[in-house]
C-alpha cells in the first residue's frame, strides 16, 4: 500500500515538472510570436502611413499645378510677376480667382513669390512685400535645382504653425519667372494621415520627426504629455516636442524637466537620424514620455523626415504577461492540489459519500413539498416525510405499493380514475415533464385534498427508469379563491350601488340649487304681483328658466341611465358637452375644476346622443376619481383630426379605416396609471381603489366601438391620464348656442353690507336680491378664495357673510376658519343643500352665526338674519 502511494506521489511530481518545462517552452514561443506579430503590425502601419503621405503630397502637387496652369489664373499670375504692368484691379481679380480655387479645396492660403523671394500677392495684405520664411527659401532652392515641386516641413509663420507646398512658374520657354505656394490647411498636413492611418492598438501612434528630433506631426497622446509636463494646455505637439529620452517614465512620476537638448534622443530617433536607414526594436526602449515601447522606423527621402510607429510594450506584451501569470498560478495550484489530493483522497472520498447521502436524505425530509418516486410499473420507490404527513400513511404502507391505486384511484366525484388516463404517469411514458394544478389525492382516512403536482422523468443513461413526483396541498388555497370570487362579486354589486348613490347626491345638490332659485323667485312674485307686476313677471321668467334647466337635467339623467330612446342622428359633439356642463360639474369634487376647450363648428356625426353623454360622463367621473379628492383640473377638448393607420393601430379599435375623425379628449391631473393598470381598465368594474366605483370603462369602449370609433389612452404615471375617443366624420356641420342666464332679485332688511359667497351664479343672484330687498348692500364672490380676498378688502364695511358649504378651490369650512383667523367677531351664515345636522356638526363650538337649508325662501333667510342680528325687519 505504501509503495503504491509513493509511486502515485512520484508520478504526480514528475507530471508537474514535465508540465513546467512544457509551459516554459510554450511561453518562450508565445513571446516570440507576439513580438513578431507586433513587429509585422507596426511595419504595415508605418508603410501605410508613408504611402498615404506620398499620395497626400501628390494630390497637393496636382492641385497647385492645376491652379498655375489653369486658363483663368495663368495670365493673371504672369501679369502679377511683372508688378509694373499689373493694375490694382488685376491684382484684386487674381486674389479673387485664387481664393475661389484655394479655399474651396480647404487650403489655408496662397502666396505669389517673385524671383527676389518676396511675396507679391497673398490673401492677406500684410504678407505683400515680405521676405519668404527660411524653410520656404530652402524649398525655392530645391526648385531652382530642378525639382518639380517642393514641400516644406512645418514652421512658425506669423505666430502660427504653417506648412507650404511650392512650384515654379515658368514662361513658354521653361524659364522660371517666379514661384507659387499653397499654405496647407489642417486637412492637408501630416497629422491628418498620422492620426488616422497611423494608429495601431490602444496605445499605438505614428509620428514624423526631422533631423533635429523635432516632432513634425500631432501626437494622439497629447493628454499624457500635458499631465507629464511636456506640453502646455492648448499647445500643439508639432515643433513643440523634441523626441528625447527623459530617462524615467514621466507618466508614473511626472517631474519638471528642462528640455535643453542635453537629454539623448530616443533609441528610434537616434538610429533613424544617424543612419537614415529603416529599423525596429522589440526589446523595448523609452519614448519621449519615458514609457517603454516597441517601434519601427524609416527615413523617407521624399518627405526628408523620419516616420516612426510605436506601441507601449505593456500593451503589446499584455497577452503574454496575462497567459504567463495565469499559467504560473495554475501550476502552483496544480502542484499544491496534487499534493493535498494524494494525501487526503481516500479519507475525502469516504466522507463525501457519507455527507452526500446525509444531505440528500435531509433535503428530502425537510422540504415542505411532498415527494415520492415511482418505477416504470407505477410502484413507489421512496417517499419523504411531507408525503406521509399530508396523506396520513406510514412509510411501510406506501413504499413498494402501486401508488396510483393507493392515492389516485378515483376522481373527486367518486368515479374510477383509470391508470391509463393518469397524467402523472406520462412523465416517464413520454419522457416529458408534467405540471398539473387540477389533480386531487385521497388520504388514508378517505378524505380528499386538492394538489398542484409536478412529475419529472428519471433517466439512467438514455433509458427512463421511472419518475419523481412533487406535490403541494392547495385545498385551502382553492377554498380561499372561491371565497374571494364571491367577495369580489359582492364588492362589485356594492360598488355599483355606491356609484349610483354618489351620482344621486350630486344631482340632489344641483336640484336643490335650482329649487332655491325657483322658491326664491316664487316668493318674490307673490310679494310683487300687485304692487310691481313687471318685476313679478321678471321673477316668473326666472322660475321658468330654472324649471327648464331642471328639465334638461332630468333628460340628461334619463339618457345616462340608459332609459331614453336611442336614436342615431347628426350631432355636434361640442354641443353635447356644453349641454352636460351642469351635470358634469355636480358629479365631481368641489376642489376639481373643469376646463373646456370646445371647437364650436364641428362636422356632424351620426351618433346616439344619450350614449355619447354616458361616455363623456364616465370619462369625467373616472378622471375625478384619479384626482382623489385633491385640487386638480379636468380638461375637455373637442376637435377634428386626420388619423392614419399607424396611429389607429395604437388605439383600441375594431379594424377602422384611416381618415377624418371628430375627437373628444378628457385629460386629468390625477395620479396617472402604469401599463399593467391600463391592460385591466376595460375589464367590467375594474378599479384601482379599495372602495372605488368602477364606473364602466368597458361600457365606454363598447359604445365607442359600436359607433365604429377608436379609443386612445395616453399615460404619464404620477402626472395624469388622457382618454381620447374618435368618431368618423359626417359631411355637414352646424353649431348650437346655449341660452343666457337672466338676473333675479328678492326682498329687503335693514342696513349694512353683506358678502355672498357661492359657486352657483343663480344662487348668488337670488340671495343678493333677497338681501337687497331686506335693505342690505351686497358684494359677491364665486368661490372661497375670492370670498376671502373680498373680505380682506372690505372687512370694515361687511356686516356678515353668507357662504355655501361646498365650493371649488376653498370650501365653506376652510373659508369660515380663515375669516375667524382674520376677525374672531366675524359673523357667518352657512347655506347648503346637504343635511343641516350633518353640515352644522362640522362647525360645533366654532361660533357659526346661522344656517339656512337650500332651497331657502326670503322668509327663511330673514329669520336667520333676525336671529343673528337680534332686530326686527
C-alpha positions in Angstrom: 0.0 0.0 0.0 2.8 2.4 1.0 4.8 1.5 -2.2 1.7 2.2 -4.3 1.1 5.6 -2.7 4.8 6.5 -3.2 4.6 5.6 -6.8 1.5 7.7 -7.3 3.2 10.6 -5.5 6.4 10.4 -7.6 4.4 10.1 -10.8 2.4 13.3 -9.9 5.6 15.2 -9.2 7.1 14.1 -12.5 4.0 15.2 -14.3 4.2 18.6 -12.7 7.9 19.1 -13.6 7.3 18.0 -17.2 4.3 20.3 -17.3 6.5 23.2 -16.0 9.1 22.7 -18.8 6.4 22.4 -21.4 4.8 25.6 -20.2 8.2 27.4 -20.1 9.0 26.4 -23.7 5.5 27.4 -24.8 5.7 30.8 -23.2 9.0 31.4 -25.0 7.3 30.5 -28.3 4.4 32.7 -27.4 6.6 35.7 -26.6 8.4 35.3 -29.9 5.1 35.0 -31.7 3.7 38.1 -30.0 6.9 40.2 -30.8 6.7 39.0 -34.4 3.0 39.9 -34.7 3.6 43.4 -33.1 6.6 44.0 -35.5 4.6 42.9 -38.5 1.7 45.1 -37.5 3.9 48.2 -36.8 5.7 47.7 -40.1 2.5 47.5 -42.0 1.2 50.7 -40.3 4.5 52.5 -41.0 4.4 51.6 -44.6 0.7 52.5 -44.8 1.4 56.0 -43.4 4.3 56.5 -45.8 2.2 55.6 -48.8 -0.7 57.8 -47.6 1.6 60.8 -47.1 3.0 60.3 -50.6 -0.5 60.3 -52.0 -1.3 63.3 -50.0 1.7 65.2 -51.3 1.0 64.1 -54.9 -2.6 65.3 -54.5 -1.2 68.7 -53.4 1.1 68.8 -56.4 -1.7 68.1 -58.8 -3.8 70.9 -57.2 -1.0 73.5 -57.3 -0.2 72.6 -60.9 -3.9 72.9 -61.9 -4.0 76.4 -60.3 -0.8 77.6 -62.0 -1.7 76.1 -65.4 -5.4 77.0 -65.3 -6.7 79.1 -68.1 -8.3 81.6 -65.7 -5.2 82.0 -63.5 -2.2 81.6 -65.9 -2.4 85.0 -67.5 -3.2 86.8 -64.2 -0.2 85.1 -62.5 2.2 86.1 -65.3 0.9 89.7 -65.2 1.4 89.7 -61.4 5.0 88.6 -61.7 5.6 92.0 -63.5 4.2 94.4 -60.9 4.8 97.4 -63.1 2.3 96.1 -65.7 -0.3 95.0 -63.2 -3.1 97.3 -62.1 -4.8 97.2 -58.7 -7.9 95.7 -60.3 -5.9 92.9 -61.9 -4.3 92.2 -58.5 -7.8 92.1 -56.9 -9.1 89.8 -59.7 -6.1 87.5 -59.2 -6.7 87.3 -55.5 -10.4 86.6 -56.0 -9.8 83.8 -58.6 -7.1 82.2 -56.4 -9.2 82.4 -53.3 -12.0 80.6 -55.1 -9.7 77.8 -56.2 -7.8 77.6 -52.9 -10.4 77.8 -50.2 -12.8 75.5 -51.9 -10.2 72.8 -51.6 -9.6 73.5 -47.9 -6.2 75.2 -48.3 -5.4 77.9 -45.7 -3.8 80.5 -48.1 -1.7 81.2 -51.1 1.5 83.2 -52.0 2.8 84.5 -55.3 6.6 84.9 -54.9 8.9 86.9 -57.1 12.4 86.0 -58.2 13.7 88.2 -55.3 11.9 85.7 -53.0 9.5 88.4 -51.8 5.7 87.9 -51.6 4.0 89.8 -54.4 0.3 88.6 -53.9 -1.3 86.9 -50.9 -4.8 86.7 -49.5 -3.7 88.8 -46.6 -2.5 92.3 -47.3 0.1 92.2 -44.5 2.1 89.5 -46.4 2.8 91.5 -49.5 6.4 92.6 -49.8 7.6 90.3 -47.0 10.6 88.0 -47.5 9.5 84.3 -47.5 10.4 82.2 -44.4 13.7 80.3 -44.3 12.2 76.9 -45.0 10.3 78.3 -48.0 13.6 79.7 -49.3 15.2 76.3 -48.9 12.3 74.8 -50.9 12.8 77.5 -53.6 16.4 76.5 -53.8 15.3 72.9 -54.4 13.0 74.1 -57.2 15.9 76.0 -58.8 18.0 72.8 -58.6 15.3 71.1 -60.8 12.7 69.7 -58.5 9.2 69.9 -59.9 7.6 70.8 -56.6 8.9 71.3 -53.0 7.1 70.7 -49.7 8.3 72.4 -46.5 8.3 71.0 -43.1 6.0 72.7 -40.6 7.4 76.1 -39.4 6.2 79.1 -37.4 4.9 81.9 -39.6 3.3 85.0 -38.2 2.9 83.3 -34.8 1.2 80.1 -36.2 2.4 76.8 -37.4 2.4 76.8 -41.2 3.3 74.3 -44.0 3.8 75.2 -47.7 4.0 73.4 -51.0 5.7 75.4 -53.7 6.0 75.2 -57.5 7.9 77.3 -60.0 6.0 79.4 -62.6 7.7 79.2 -66.0 7.2 81.0 -69.2 6.7 79.3 -72.6 10.5 78.7 -72.9 10.6 77.0 -69.5 12.3 79.9 -67.8 11.4 80.4 -64.1 9.5 83.7 -63.7 8.6 83.2 -60.0 7.0 80.8 -57.6 3.6 79.9 -56.3 3.0 78.5 -52.8 -0.1 77.0 -51.2 -0.4 77.1 -47.4 -1.7 73.7 -46.3 -4.8 73.6 -44.1 -5.4 71.0 -41.4 -6.9 68.7 -44.0 -3.6 68.5 -45.9 -0.9 68.3 -43.2 1.0 65.3 -41.9 -1.2 65.0 -38.8 -4.3 64.1 -40.8 -2.7 61.0 -42.1 -0.7 60.0 -38.9 -3.7 60.4 -36.7 -6.0 58.3 -39.0 -3.9 55.7 -40.8 -1.1 55.7 -38.2 -3.0 54.3 -35.2 -2.4 50.7 -34.1 -3.6 49.2 -30.8 -4.9 51.5 -28.0 -1.5 53.0 -27.1 0.0 53.0 -30.6 0.8 56.1 -32.7 2.8 57.1 -35.7 4.6 60.5 -35.9 7.2 62.3 -38.0 10.5 63.9 -36.8 13.2 66.0 -38.6 16.9 65.7 -38.3 16.9 67.7 -35.1 14.4 65.3 -33.5 11.5 67.8 -33.5 8.1 66.3 -34.0 6.5 67.4 -37.3 3.0 66.0 -36.6 0.4 66.0 -33.9 0.6 63.3 -31.2 -2.6 61.4 -30.3 -1.2 61.1 -26.7 -1.4 64.8 -26.1 -3.3 64.4 -22.8 -0.5 62.3 -21.3 2.1 64.9 -22.5 0.2 67.7 -20.7 -0.1 65.7 -17.5 3.6 64.8 -17.7 4.6 68.5 -18.0 6.0 68.1 -21.5 3.3 70.3 -23.1 1.2 73.2 -22.1 -2.6 73.1 -22.4 -3.7 74.4 -25.8 -0.2 74.0 -27.5 0.3 71.7 -30.5 2.9 69.0 -30.3 4.2 69.9 -33.8 7.5 71.8 -33.3 6.9 71.9 -29.5 8.0 68.4 -28.7 11.6 67.3 -29.2 11.7 63.5 -29.1 14.2 63.0 -26.3 14.7 60.1 -23.8 13.8 61.6 -20.3 15.4 58.6 -18.5 12.3 57.9 -16.4 8.6 57.2 -17.1 7.0 60.6 -16.7 3.5 59.1 -16.8 4.1 57.4 -13.5 6.2 60.1 -11.7 5.8 63.4 -13.6 8.5 66.0 -12.7 9.6 69.3 -14.2 12.1 68.6 -16.9 14.3 71.2 -18.6 14.2 70.4 -22.4 17.6 71.9 -23.2 18.7 69.2 -25.6 21.1 67.7 -23.0 19.0 64.5 -22.9 19.7 62.0 -25.7 17.4 61.2 -28.5 15.1 58.2 -28.0 16.6 55.0 -29.4 14.4 55.2 -32.5 15.2 58.8 -33.3 19.0 58.3 -32.7 19.0 55.3 -35.1 17.0 56.8 -37.9 18.6 60.3 -37.9 22.1 59.0 -37.7 21.8 56.3 -40.3 18.7 57.3 -42.4 18.1 53.6 -42.6 14.9 51.6 -41.6 15.0 49.7 -38.3 13.0 48.2 -35.4 13.2 47.3 -31.8 11.1 44.6 -30.0 13.2 44.5 -26.8 11.7 47.8 -25.6 13.1 51.4 -25.3 11.9 54.6 -23.8 9.9 57.0 -25.9 9.6 60.8 -25.4 7.2 60.2 -22.4 9.6 57.7 -20.8 7.3 54.8 -21.4 8.7 51.5 -22.7 7.7 50.9 -26.3 8.3 48.7 -29.3 9.0 50.6 -32.5 9.5 50.5 -36.3 11.0 53.4 -38.2 12.3 54.5 -41.6 13.7 57.7 -43.2 11.7 58.9 -46.1 13.7 60.9 -48.7 10.6 62.3 -50.3 9.5 63.8 -47.0 13.0 64.4 -45.7 11.8 63.2 -42.4 11.6 60.0 -40.2 8.4 58.1 -39.9 8.2 56.3 -36.5 5.5 53.9 -35.4 5.4 52.8 -31.8 3.2 50.9 -29.3 3.5 50.6 -25.5 5.4 47.4 -24.6 2.9 46.7 -21.8 0.0 46.6 -24.3 2.0 44.6 -26.9 3.0 42.0 -24.3 -0.3 42.1 -22.4 -1.4 38.7 -23.7 2.0 37.2 -22.9 2.1 38.6 -19.3 -1.5 37.5 -18.7 -1.0 34.0 -20.0 2.3 33.7 -18.1 0.8 34.7 -14.8 -2.3 32.6 -15.3 -0.2 29.5 -16.1 2.2 30.1 -13.1 -0.8 30.4 -10.8 -2.3 27.3 -12.3 1.0 25.4 -11.9 1.2 26.4 -8.3 -2.4 25.3 -7.6 -1.9 22.1 -9.6 1.1 21.2 -7.5 -0.5 22.2 -4.2 -3.7 20.5 -5.2 -2.0 17.3 -6.3 -0.1 17.0 -3.0 -3.2 17.7 -1.0 -5.3 15.4 -3.1 -2.9 12.5 -2.8 -2.7 12.8 1.0 -6.5 13.1 1.6 -8.1 11.3 -1.3 -9.3 8.2 0.4 -10.5 10.0 3.5 -12.3 12.6 1.5 -14.0 10.1 -0.7 -15.5 8.3 2.2 -16.5 11.5 3.9 -18.0 12.9 0.7 -20.2 9.9 0.0 -21.4 9.9 3.6 -22.2 13.6 3.5 -23.9 13.4 0.1 -26.2 10.7 1.4 -26.9 12.6 4.6 -27.7 15.8 2.7 -29.9 14.0 0.2 -31.9 12.5 3.0 -32.0 15.8 4.9 -33.3 17.7 1.9 -36.0 15.1 1.1 -37.2 15.1 4.7 -37.0 18.9 5.2 -38.9 20.2 2.1 -42.4 21.5 2.5 -43.4 19.8 -0.8 -44.4 16.1 -0.7 -42.1 13.9 -2.9 -42.3 10.3 -4.0 -40.7 8.2 -6.6 -42.2 5.5 -8.9 -40.7 2.9 -11.2 -41.8 2.2 -14.7 -44.6 0.0 -13.5 -46.0 2.6 -11.1 -44.7 1.2 -7.8 -43.5 3.6 -5.2 -39.7 3.5 -4.6 -39.4 6.2 -1.9 -41.4 8.9 -0.1 -40.4 11.9 2.1 -41.8 13.0 5.5 -44.1 15.7 4.0 -45.8 13.0 1.9 -46.6 10.9 4.9 -47.8 13.9 6.9 -50.1 15.1 4.2 -51.7 11.8 3.4 -51.6 10.1 6.8 -49.6 7.0 5.8 -46.6 5.2 7.3 -43.6 4.6 5.0 -44.1 0.8 5.1 -47.7 1.3 3.9 -46.6 3.2 0.7 -43.1 2.0 -0.5 -43.4 -1.0 -2.8 -47.2 -0.4 -3.3 -48.8 0.7 -6.6 -49.2 4.4 -5.8 -52.0 5.2 -8.2 -54.2 2.5 -6.7 -53.4 3.9 -3.2 -53.9 7.7 -3.5 -55.1 8.5 -7.0 -57.7 5.8 -7.8 -60.8 8.0 -8.2 -61.9 11.4 -9.3 -63.3 13.9 -6.7 -66.9 12.8 -7.6 -66.0 9.2 -6.8 -65.8 7.8 -10.4 -62.9 5.5 -11.1 -59.7 7.1 -12.4 -58.0 4.6 -14.7 -54.2 4.5 -14.5 -54.1 4.8 -18.3 -55.6 8.3 -18.0 -53.3 9.4 -15.2 -51.3 12.4 -16.4 -48.6 11.8 -13.8 -47.5 8.6 -15.5 -47.0 10.5 -18.8 -43.7 11.8 -17.4 -41.8 8.5 -17.8 -44.0 7.1 -20.6 -43.5 10.1 -22.9 -40.1 11.3 -21.4 -41.5 14.8 -20.6 -42.1 17.0 -17.6 -45.7 17.2 -16.5 -47.3 20.0 -14.4 -50.9 19.9 -13.2 -52.9 22.2 -11.0 -56.2 20.3 -11.0 -55.4 16.9 -9.5 -56.6 15.5 -6.2 -55.2 12.8 -4.0 -57.0 10.6 -1.4 -55.8 10.4 2.1 -55.6 7.3 4.2 -58.8 8.4 6.1 -60.7 8.7 2.9 -60.7 12.5 2.7 -59.7 14.3 -0.4 -57.1 17.0 -0.9 -56.6 19.3 -3.9 -53.0 19.3 -5.1 -50.6 21.0 -7.6 -48.1 18.4 -8.8 -45.0 18.1 -11.0 -43.8 14.8 -12.5 -40.3 14.6 -13.8 -38.8 11.5 -15.6 -35.7 9.8 -14.2 -33.0 8.6 -16.5 -30.2 6.1 -16.3 -28.1 6.9 -19.3 -30.6 7.2 -22.1 -33.2 4.9 -20.5 -36.1 6.1 -18.4 -36.3 4.2 -15.1 -39.3 6.0 -13.5 -40.4 9.4 -12.3 -40.1 11.6 -9.3 -43.4 13.4 -8.3 -43.6 16.6 -6.2 -46.9 18.0 -5.0 -48.4 20.7 -2.7 -51.7 20.7 -0.8 -53.7 23.6 -2.3 -57.0 22.7 -0.7 -57.1 25.9 1.5 -55.9 28.0 -1.4 -58.8 26.7 -3.6 -61.3 27.4 -0.9 -59.9 30.9 -0.5 -60.1 31.5 -4.2 -63.8 30.6 -4.2 -64.4 32.8 -1.2 -62.5 35.7 -2.9 -64.6 35.3 -6.1 -67.8 35.5 -4.1 -66.5 38.6 -2.2 -65.5 40.2 -5.5 -69.0 39.7 -6.8 -70.5 41.3 -3.7 -68.0 44.1 -3.8 -68.8 44.8 -7.5 -72.5 44.9 -6.5 -71.9 47.3 -3.7 -69.7 49.5 -5.9 -72.5 49.8 -8.4 -74.8 50.9 -5.6 -72.2 53.3 -4.3 -71.7 54.9 -7.7 -75.4 55.4 -8.1 -75.5 57.0 -4.6 -72.7 59.4 -5.3 -74.3 60.4 -8.6 -77.7 60.8 -6.9 -76.1 63.0 -4.2 -74.6 65.3 -6.8 -77.9 65.5 -8.7 -79.7 66.3 -5.5 -77.3 69.1 -4.8 -77.9 70.5 -8.3 -81.7 70.2 -7.9 -81.5 71.9 -4.5 -79.8 74.9 -6.1 -82.5 75.0 -8.9 -85.2 74.8 -6.3 -83.6 77.6 -4.3 -83.9 79.8 -7.3 -87.5 78.6 -8.0 -88.7 79.1 -4.4 -86.9 82.4 -4.0 -88.3 83.8 -7.2 -91.8 82.4 -6.5 -91.8 84.2 -3.2 -90.8 87.5 -4.9 -93.5 87.0 -7.5 -96.0 86.6 -4.7 -94.9 89.8 -2.9 -94.7 91.9 -6.0 -97.5 90.6 -8.2 -99.8 93.5 -7.2 -97.5 96.4 -6.4 -95.0 95.7 -9.2 -96.3 93.4 -11.9 -93.4 93.9 -14.2 -91.0 92.9 -11.5 -93.2 89.9 -10.7 -93.1 88.9 -14.4 -89.3 89.1 -14.5 -89.2 86.7 -11.4 -91.7 84.4 -13.1 -89.4 84.2 -16.1 -86.6 83.2 -13.8 -88.8 80.4 -12.4 -89.5 79.2 -15.9 -85.7 79.2 -16.7 -84.8 77.3 -13.6 -87.6 74.8 -14.3 -86.3 74.3 -17.9 -82.8 73.7 -16.5 -84.2 71.1 -14.2 -86.0 69.5 -17.2 -82.7 69.4 -19.1 -81.0 67.8 -16.1 -83.7 65.1 -16.0 -83.3 64.4 -19.7 -79.6 64.0 -19.3 -80.0 61.7 -16.3 -82.5 59.6 -18.3 -80.1 59.3 -21.2 -77.2 58.5 -18.8 -79.2 55.7 -17.1 -80.0 54.2 -20.5 -83.8 54.6 -20.2 -84.1 57.1 -23.0 -84.9 56.1 -26.6 -81.7 55.6 -28.5 -81.9 57.2 -32.0 -79.0 57.9 -34.3 -79.0 61.4 -35.6 -76.5 64.1 -36.8 -74.9 65.6 -33.6 -72.3 68.3 -32.8 -70.2 66.8 -30.0 -69.3 70.2 -28.7 -73.0 70.9 -28.2 -73.4 67.7 -26.2 -70.5 68.7 -23.9 -72.0 72.2 -23.4 -75.4 70.8 -22.5 -73.8 68.5 -20.0 -71.8 71.1 -18.2 -74.1 71.3 -15.1 -74.4 67.5 -14.9 -70.6 67.1 -15.1 -69.8 69.8 -12.5 -72.1 68.4 -9.9 -70.6 64.9 -10.4 -67.1 65.8 -9.4 -65.5 67.1 -6.2 -65.7 70.8 -5.5 -61.9 71.0 -5.3 -61.7 69.9 -9.0 -62.1 72.4 -11.9 -63.3 71.5 -15.3 -61.8 73.5 -18.2 -63.5 73.4 -21.6 -61.6 73.8 -25.0 -64.5 73.2 -27.4 -64.5 73.7 -31.2 -67.9 75.3 -31.9 -68.3 74.5 -35.6 -67.6 70.7 -35.7 -68.7 68.5 -38.6 -71.8 66.4 -37.7 -71.5 62.7 -36.8 -74.3 60.1 -36.7 -74.4 59.0 -33.1 -76.8 58.2 -30.3 -76.9 61.3 -28.1 -77.6 59.5 -24.8 -74.8 57.1 -25.3 -72.3 59.9 -26.1 -73.5 61.6 -22.8 -72.8 58.3 -21.0 -69.3 58.1 -22.5 -68.4 61.6 -21.5 -69.9 61.2 -18.0 -67.9 58.0 -17.4 -64.7 59.5 -18.5 -65.1 62.7 -16.4 -66.1 60.6 -13.4 -63.1 58.4 -13.6 -60.9 61.5 -14.1 -62.4 62.9 -10.9 -61.6 59.6 -9.1 -58.0 59.7 -10.3 -57.5 63.2 -8.7 -58.6 61.5 -5.5 -60.2 64.4 -3.6 -57.2 66.8 -4.1 -57.2 70.0 -6.1 -57.0 69.3 -9.7 -58.1 70.1 -13.3 -60.1 68.1 -15.8 -59.8 69.4 -19.3 -62.4 68.6 -22.0 -61.3 69.2 -25.6 -63.2 68.7 -28.9 -61.8 69.0 -32.4 -61.2 67.4 -35.8 -58.1 65.3 -36.8 -56.8 63.1 -39.5 -55.9 59.7 -38.1 -53.6 57.4 -40.2 -53.3 53.7 -39.9 -50.1 53.7 -37.7 -51.9 56.0 -35.2 -55.1 53.9 -35.2 -53.0 50.8 -34.6 -52.1 52.2 -31.2 -55.8 52.7 -30.3 -58.5 50.4 -29.0 -60.5 49.9 -32.2 -62.1 47.3 -34.5 -60.3 47.5 -37.9 -61.5 51.0 -38.8 -60.2 52.9 -41.8 -57.9 55.8 -41.7 -59.5 59.2 -42.3 -61.1 62.3 -40.7 -62.4 62.0 -37.2 -64.2 64.1 -34.5 -62.5 63.6 -31.2 -63.3 64.3 -27.5 -60.3 64.4 -25.2 -60.7 64.1 -21.4 -57.4 64.9 -19.5 -56.9 64.9 -15.8 -54.0 65.9 -13.4 -54.5 62.9 -11.2 -52.2 60.1 -10.2 -51.9 58.5 -13.7 -51.7 54.8 -14.4 -48.9 52.3 -15.2 -49.1 49.9 -18.2 -50.3 47.0 -16.1 -53.3 49.0 -14.9 -54.1 50.1 -18.5 -54.4 46.5 -19.5 -57.2 46.0 -17.0 -59.1 49.3 -17.1 -61.6 48.0 -19.7 -62.5 45.0 -17.6 -66.0 45.4 -16.2 -66.0 47.3 -12.9 -62.2 47.2 -12.6 -60.9 49.8 -10.2 -57.6 50.8 -8.6 -59.5 52.0 -5.4 -60.2 49.6 -2.5 -63.7 51.1 -2.4 -63.8 52.6 -5.9 -66.8 52.8 -8.1 -65.6 51.1 -11.2 -68.0 53.2 -13.4 -67.7 51.2 -16.5 -64.8 51.9 -18.8 -65.8 48.7 -20.5 -69.1 50.4 -21.4 -67.2 53.4 -22.8 -65.1 51.2 -25.0 -68.2 49.2 -26.1 -70.1 52.4 -27.1 -67.1 53.9 -29.0 -66.6 50.6 -30.9 -70.3 50.4 -31.6 -70.1 53.8 -33.3 -67.1 52.5 -35.4 -64.8 54.7 -33.4 -61.5 54.3 -31.6 -60.2 55.0 -28.1 -56.7 56.2 -27.3 -55.1 56.3 -23.8 -52.1 58.5 -23.0 -50.2 57.6 -19.9 -48.0 59.7 -17.6 -47.7 57.9 -14.2 -47.8 60.4 -11.3 -48.9 63.3 -13.6 -52.2 62.3 -15.1 -54.1 60.4 -17.8 -55.7 61.4 -21.1 -58.5 59.5 -22.8 -59.3 60.5 -26.4 -62.2 58.9 -28.3 -62.5 59.3 -32.1 -65.7 59.0 -34.2 -65.9 59.1 -38.0 -66.9 62.4 -39.6 -70.2 63.0 -41.4 -70.4 65.6 -44.3 -72.5 68.5 -42.9 -71.8 70.6 -39.8 -73.6 73.1 -37.5 -73.3 74.7 -34.1 -75.6 75.2 -31.1 -75.9 78.2 -28.8 -76.7 77.9 -25.2 -79.4 80.2 -23.7 -78.1 83.0 -21.5 -78.9 83.5 -17.9 -81.1 86.3 -16.6 -80.8 88.1 -13.3 -83.1 87.6 -10.3 -84.0 89.6 -7.1 -85.5 89.5 -3.5 -86.9 91.4 -0.5 -85.4 93.9 1.9 -84.0 94.1 5.6 -82.2 97.0 7.4 -78.7 98.5 6.8 -75.1 97.3 6.2 -73.1 95.3 3.6 -73.3 91.5 3.2 -70.7 89.3 1.4 -72.4 86.5 -0.5 -70.1 83.5 -1.5 -71.5 80.7 -3.7 -70.2 78.9 -6.7 -73.6 78.9 -8.3 -74.4 82.1 -10.1 -78.2 81.7 -9.9 -78.0 81.1 -6.1 -75.7 84.2 -5.7 -78.1 86.4 -7.6 -81.2 85.2 -5.8 -79.5 85.6 -2.4 -78.3 89.1 -3.3 -81.7 90.2 -4.4 -83.3 88.8 -1.2 -80.8 90.7 0.9 -81.1 93.9 -1.1 -84.9 93.7 -0.6 -84.2 93.4 3.1 -82.2 96.7 2.9 -78.6 95.4 2.7 -75.9 96.2 0.2 -74.2 93.1 -1.2 -70.9 92.1 -2.7 -70.3 88.7 -4.2 -67.6 86.0 -4.7 -67.8 82.8 -6.7 -65.5 80.7 -4.5 -63.8 80.6 -1.2 -60.5 82.1 -2.3 -62.3 85.1 -3.9 -64.5 85.4 -0.9 -61.5 85.6 1.4 -59.9 88.2 -0.8 -63.1 90.3 -0.9 -63.5 90.2 2.9 -59.9 91.4 3.4 -60.6 94.3 1.1 -64.0 95.3 2.6 -63.6 93.9 6.1 -64.6 97.1 8.0 -67.9 97.6 6.0 -69.1 94.0 5.9 -71.8 93.2 8.4 -71.9 89.5 7.9 -71.0 86.7 5.4 -73.5 84.3 3.7 -71.5 81.4 2.2 -72.1 78.0 0.6 -70.6 74.9 2.2 -69.2 73.1 -0.9 -67.2 75.2 -3.4 -64.1 74.7 -5.6 -60.6 76.0 -4.6 -61.6 76.7 -1.0 -64.7 75.1 0.8 -67.1 77.0 3.1 -65.5 75.3 6.1 -62.0 76.5 5.1 -63.3 80.0 4.4 -65.0 80.1 7.8 -61.7 79.2 9.5 -59.8 81.8 7.6 -62.4 84.5 8.3 -62.3 83.7 12.1 -58.5 83.9 12.0 -58.7 87.4 10.5 -61.6 88.6 12.7 -62.8 86.4 15.5 -66.0 88.6 15.7 -66.9 87.9 12.0 -70.5 86.6 11.7 -71.1 83.8 9.1 -74.4 82.3 8.0 -73.9 78.9 6.2 -76.1 77.7 3.3 -76.0 74.1 2.0 -78.1 71.6 0.0 -76.9 68.8 2.3 -78.5 67.7 5.6 -78.5 70.6 8.1 -77.5 68.4 11.1 -74.6 66.9 9.2 -73.4 70.3 8.0 -73.7 72.2 11.3 -71.9 69.4 13.2 -68.7 70.4 11.4 -68.9 73.9 13.0 -70.0 72.8 16.5 -68.5 75.2 19.1 -66.7 77.4 16.5 -69.1 80.3 16.5 -71.3 79.7 13.4 -73.9 82.6 13.3 -76.6 80.7 11.5 -77.6 78.1 8.9 -80.1 78.2 6.1 -81.1 75.0 4.2 -81.1 75.1 0.4 -83.5 75.8 -1.3 -84.5 78.6 1.0 -87.2 81.3 0.9 -86.8 85.0 1.7 -88.6 84.4 4.9 -86.2 81.6 6.0 -83.2 83.8 5.2 -84.8 86.7 7.0 -85.4 84.6 10.1 -81.7 83.6 10.2 -80.6 87.2 9.8 -83.0 88.3 12.5 -81.7 85.7 14.9 -78.2 86.7 14.2 -78.7 90.5 14.5 -81.4 90.4 17.1 -83.6 93.1 15.4 -86.9 93.3 13.6 -87.1 93.8 9.8 
